[in-house]
Amino acid sequence: MAFVQNITKNISGDRNIWLIFGFLCLASMLAVYSSAGIMEYRSGGVGVGYHIIKHLLIIICGGFIVYVVHQLPHKFFSAIAPTFLLISMILLIFTMAFGVEINDAKRWISVPFIGLTFQTSDLAKVAIVLFLARNISSKQSSIKNFNTFAVPMLLPILGVCLLIAPSDLSSAMILFATCLIMLFVGRIKTQYIFMVLFAGAIGLALLILVGYAFPELTRFDTWMSRISDFMTGADSRDNIQAKIAIAQGGWFGTGPGNSMQRNFIAYPYADFIFAIICEEYGVIGAVLILAIYLMLLFRCTKLLTRSKKTFGAVLAFGLCLNIVLQAMANLAVSVHLVPATGLTLPMISMGGSSLLFTSLQFGIILSVSRDVEKNGFHVKSEKNESDD
């Protein structure tokens, strides 16, 4: 009991973000509970409890990561940003050459001795946001021309996105959009932001050309197939079943564990988990999930205006964008507003590395929030303060 009280006493930062994290963990457990039966059937009968307990342990690990990381000063993340980015890029290159291929995509590497796999792109997403926030805060005033801008900002953005794109184009595009918004929020000159956008368009065009000429190097055929199906209205089986699930949910849903369409969707616990939530919890549940992500964006935007340090402000906002933009993309796929992407719903979809790295992002956001509260920087006084 004393142990729990000690942990509770040491929890700091924005309480609303803590509540958001807790709610998403609860929603994730309920969603996995709904999918455990079909996972048990497809995995050859390992037992429903296995999947639930495994996911619960991952969530507990995620909560531990948030608790430990949120107590670190956010300046620590500025110090490790260059090394962190270098390691992530090396791992991305290693993944392209020797990664584990799952579902026709080479995105994972296996951790030696323990046999677990993780997506190196999840690590790279955090690394580039840390690095970009560091450079926006420390080198903004020194950027005078293309040469001084390209090395600290343009090249790392393009490098990471192009390393991720061949096996996970949707994640690369979400990350690229996050970086662009961070540059805008960091008050980088508009001409430089357009320069990044233009360079990104050229990089995408070259990637498509390489994919067309050498399909084995990218997932070009999958990209074209998904775009073609979306444009022509030729829904895939999962899209059709997702629409049925949403329609059956009505206003209040069929209730926890009562989804029927989970039996017909390939990954009801991952890509199309929002459709299952709509079926079981109806419009009310779907709107609540959307509102939670928007609340996270609102709280982090508030941090952006309250933080006394440019690095902390841009860092928290960039990580928040990483989470929220991916969530919006997943929701859009479930209701068929955009082509299928393969992106999971952050903190809700079942997954190991994605959930743990999302927890890491929550921990860093709360670290910034903790420092803001520690410095006593309140809304009433921020008019008299200026950014570094």
N, C-alpha and C positions, 0 to 999 in steps of 0.2 A: 504493500500500500504506500509506504514511504517512497519507494522507487517511482511509482506512478505520479505521486505528488511532486517529486523533484523534477520529473520531466515536464509536467504541466507548468510548474513555476518558471522553467527556463524557456518555455515557448514564447516567442515574441514576434513582432512584425504585424502586418495587417491581418486582423482577425477574420475579416471577410474573405481574404484569399485562403486562409486556413480552412474556412467553412466550405469554400468552393472545392478545394482539394478533397476534403472529406466527403462531400456530396458526390463528386465524380468517382471516388473509390467505392462508395455504396452503390451507385448506379452500375459500375463495372461488375460488382459481385452479383447483382440481380440479373444482369444480362448474361453472365457466364452460367449462372444457375439455370437460366432458361435454355441455354445451348448445351448444357452438360450431357443431356440424354443423347442427342444426335452425335456429339463428339465421342461418347462411349460406344455407340453403335459403329461409327466409322473407324474407330481405332481398334476394333476387334475385341471389345469387352473388357477393358482394363478397369472398369468401374467408374460410376458417375462421381463418386466422392473424390477420386484421384484428381480430376480436373478442377473441382471446386477448391480442394485443399491446396493444390499446386498454385492456383491463381491467388488464393488468399495469402500464401507465403510470399508471392511476388509483391503483392500490395503492401504487406507488412515491411518487406525490404524497401519498397518505395517510400513508405512513411519514415523509415529509419534514415534513408538518404536525405529526405527533406529536412528532418530534425537536425541532422549533423551539419549539412551544408548551410542551413539558414543561420547558424551561429558563427560562420566564418565572415570576417569583414569583406565587403565586396571588392576592396582594393586587392585582395588576394587573387581574385579572378583576372584582374588586369595584369598582374605580375606573371601569371602562368599562360596567358593568352597566346603569345608567339610559340611557345613550346607545344602547347595543346594543339594548335593549328598544324604545326609541322608533323606531329605524331598522327593526327587524323588524316592528313594527306598521304602519308606513307601507307597507312592502313587501307585507304581507298585504292591506291595503286596495287597493293598486295591483293585486295579483294578482286580487282579486275583480272588479275593473273591467276590467282590460286583460290579464289573464294568458293564457298559451297553453293551449289546451284539448287534452289528450291522453287518449285512452280515456274520453271523456265526463266528464272532470274538469278543472276549471280550477285547477291547483295550481302551475303553472310560470310563470316569467317568463324572457324571453329576454335574455341579456346582449348589450348593443349591440356591434356591430362583429365579434364573434367567433362569433356565432350559436349559442352554447351556452345551454342552459336549466338552471335549478335550481329546486328546490322551496323556496319561502319558508318553509313550515312547518318545514323542517329547521333553518333559522336561528332561527326563533321558539322552538323547543323548547329550544335552548341558552340563548337570551336570557332566557326566563322563569325558568329554573333559576338562572342567575346572579343575576338580580334578586331572586328569592325568598330565595336563600341570604344575600344581602347584607342584606335587611331582617330576616330571622329573627335574624341575628347582631347587628345594630345597634339594632333597635327593639323587641326582645322585652320589655324591662323597661318601656318607655314606653307599651305598649299597655294601656289601661285600659278603653276602651269601644268601641262599634261604630265611631264616627267615626275614631278613631285607628287602628283595625284595617283598615277598609275601603279607605282610600286606598293604603297601602303594600302590602297583600297581596291583599285580596279582589278589588278592581277589576282589577288587572293579570291575575290568574289567569282571571277570567271573560272579560276583554277578548280575551286571546290565544286562549283555547279557542273562543270564539264566532266569532272571525274564521277559525279553521282549520276548524271543524265543517261549514259548508255544503258544502265540497268534499271533506273528509276527516274524517268523523265518528269513525272508529276511532282515528286519530292524536290527535284532540282528547280522546277519552275516556282514552286511555293517558296523555296529558300531564296531564289533570285528576287522575287517580289518583296520578301521580307527585307532584304538588303537595300533595295531601292527606297522603301519607305523609311528605313533607318537613316539613309543618307539625307532624305528630305527633312525628317525630324531633327537631324543633327545640324541642319542649316548649311549643308554643303551647297555650293553654287549650283543653280539649275542647269547650267551648261555642262557641268560635270555629271550630273544625274542623267541627262540625256545621252552623254557620252557612254555611260555604263549601259543604258538601255540599248543604244545602237550596237555596242560591242556584244551584248547578249544576243541580239537578233542575228548578228553575223555568226556567232558561235552556234546558235540553234540551226541556222541554215547549213553550216558546214557539217554539223552532226547528222542532219537529215540526209545530206548528200553521201556521207560516209556510210550511213545505215542503208541507203538505197544500193550503193555499190557493194557493200560487204555486210549483208544482213546478220551474219553470225557474230559481228562485233557489237551489235546493239539489239534492241527489241523492236526494230523498225516495223516488222510485219504486224506485231501486236498493236503498235501505235496506230498504224493505218487501218487495221481492222476495227479498232474501237471507234476511231473518228468516222469511218465509213458507216458503221452501224448506227451511230448517233445521228449523222446527217441524213441518212435514208430512212430513219425510223424503224430499222430492223432490230428490235430489241433482243438482247440476249436472254437466255433463260433466267438468269439472276435478276435482270431488270424487270422482267415480267412478274416474277414471284415477289419482288420488292414492292411493286405497285399493288399487287393483290394484298400483301401484308398491310400496307398503309391504308388501303380501302377498307379492309376488315376491321381495323382498329377503331374506326369511328371517333367519337369524342372521348370516351373513357377507356377504350381498349378491352381486350378479352381477359386481362388479368395476368399476374406473374406466372410464367411457366406454361401458359396456355396457347402459345404460338403454334400454328400449324405450318406456316411457310418456312420455318426453320428447317423442316425436313426436306425442303426442295432447293434451298439456297446453298451454294457451295461452301461459303464461309459466313454463316450467320453470326459468328462470334467475332468477326473482323471487319471486312470491307462493308458489309450490309447490315451491321448491327443496329444502325439507326432505324432501319425498316422494321426490325423485330421489336424495337422499343415502341415504335408507332403502333404496331399491331397489339402489343400487350398493355400499353399504357395510354393509347389513343392520342388525340390532338393535345390534350392537356400535358401528357408526359413529354411529347415532342417539343412543345413550346417551352416547357421547363428546362429541358436540356439545352435548347438554343439560348434561353435567357441566362443560363449559368455561364456559358462561354462569353456572352456579351458582357455579363457582369465582371468577368475576369478582365476583359479588355478595358472596361470602364475604370476598374480599380488600378490597373497598371497605367492608364492614361493619367489618372490622378497622381500616381507616383511620379510620372514624367514632369508634372507641373510643380510638385512639392520638393523633389530632390534638389539638394543644393549643389550636387556634383553632376557634371555633364555625363561622365562615364556611367554612374549608377542609373541615371535617368534613361539613357539610351539603351543600356544593357537590359534593364527590366522590360522596357517597351519592346525591344527586339525579340526577346525570348517569348514574351506574351504573344506577339504576332506569329511566331513560329507555331505556337499551339493553336491559336484561334483560326488562322488561315487554313491550317490543315483540317481543323474541325469543320469549317465552312465548306471546304472541298468535299469532305466525306458526306456531309449532309446533302450537298448538291447532287452528288452521284446517286444517293439513295432515292431522291425524288426525281432523278433523271433530268436534271437541268444542264449537266455537262457529261461528256463521255466518261466511262469507267476509268478510274485512276489506280486502284489498288491501295489507296491510302487508308490507314486505320483511323478510328475516332480516338483522339488522344485521351488517355487515362481511362477509357471505357472499353475499347476493343481488347480482346484477350491478346496477350503478347508479353514476352519477357523483356528484351532490350528496349523496345519502344516505350513500355510503361516505366521502366527504370530511368531512362534518359529524360522522359517527360517529368518524372519526379525530381530529377536533378535540376531541370529548368525551374520548377516550382521552388525548389530550395534556394536557388540563386535570386529569384525574384523576391522571396521573403527575406533574404539577406540584405538586399537593397532597402526593402521596407523597414527592416529592423534598424538599419543605420539611419534612415530618415527619422524614425521615432527617437532614436538615441540622441540625435543632434537637436531634438526639440524644434524641428523646422515645421512650423504650422502655416496654414493657409493665410492667416491674418498678417503674418510677418513676411511672407514670401515676396510681396510687392517691393520690399526694401532690400531684397537680396538679388544677386546676379549670379549667373552660372560661371563656372571656372572657364 
